[in-house]
Amino acid sequence: MLVRGVGSRDISEIEKVSINKVLSVLVRSNHKIKPKQSPDDKLEVEELGTYVGNKKNKVWLIYAYHRSRGEIVAYIWGKGNLKTARKLRDKLLSMGIAFDTVCTDAWGSFISVFKQDNHIIGKADTKGIEGNNCRLRHRIRRAFRKTCCFSKILFNHLKAFDLAFFYINYGYV
């Protein structure tokens, strides 16, 4: 239910279990994505800002998306800066993911990190990942822009997104 827009407190109420039980199931979940590989990969890379605790504690998700497969390939959490963008590129390379083209918006960190790759800048080539951002905001209450539903603990926040990414890639949890 968590990946379908239902918050943890709502799940507790619907299932008639304690909030601690819902959160313990979330914490124990161990869903990891393993991307498929094809020789002509065109990846879209985007950043998505969320927060933990309060709106001053911003946490940035930077991730790579394969539009034709509708798959989240890799992601990294951190600050919205050059270092985090580099970590994503390094993660893609360390996972052995080859990509012919990288499409991003005009964010300065992406321009610096992907300059040696075949890098396309512009909104026309990032429609898939922008749509996925919208889907994430609809599916995960913690990612809504204006919400009273938010994570108090960073670990729970990351686990909720792990579940959502697994669900997006494989269709089940």
HELIX and SHEET records of a PDB file:
HELIX    1   1 LEU A    2  ARG A    4  5                                   3    
HELIX    2   2 SER A    8  GLU A   15  1                                   8    
HELIX    3   3 ILE A   19  ARG A   28  1                                  10    
HELIX    4   4 LEU A   82  SER A   94  1                                  13    
HELIX    5   5 GLY A  108  VAL A  113  1                                   6    
HELIX    6   6 LYS A  123  ASP A  125  5                                   3    
HELIX    7   7 LYS A  127  ARG A  139  1                                  13    
HELIX    8   8 ARG A  141  ALA A  143  5                                   3    
HELIX    9   9 LEU A  154  TYR A  170  1                                  17    
SHEET    1   A 5 GLU A  71  GLY A  78  0                                        
SHEET    2   A 5 LYS A  58  HIS A  66 -1                                        
SHEET    3   A 5 LYS A  42  TYR A  51 -1                                        
SHEET    4   A 5 THR A 101  THR A 104  1                                        
SHEET    5   A 5 HIS A 119  ILE A 121  1                                        
END                                                                             
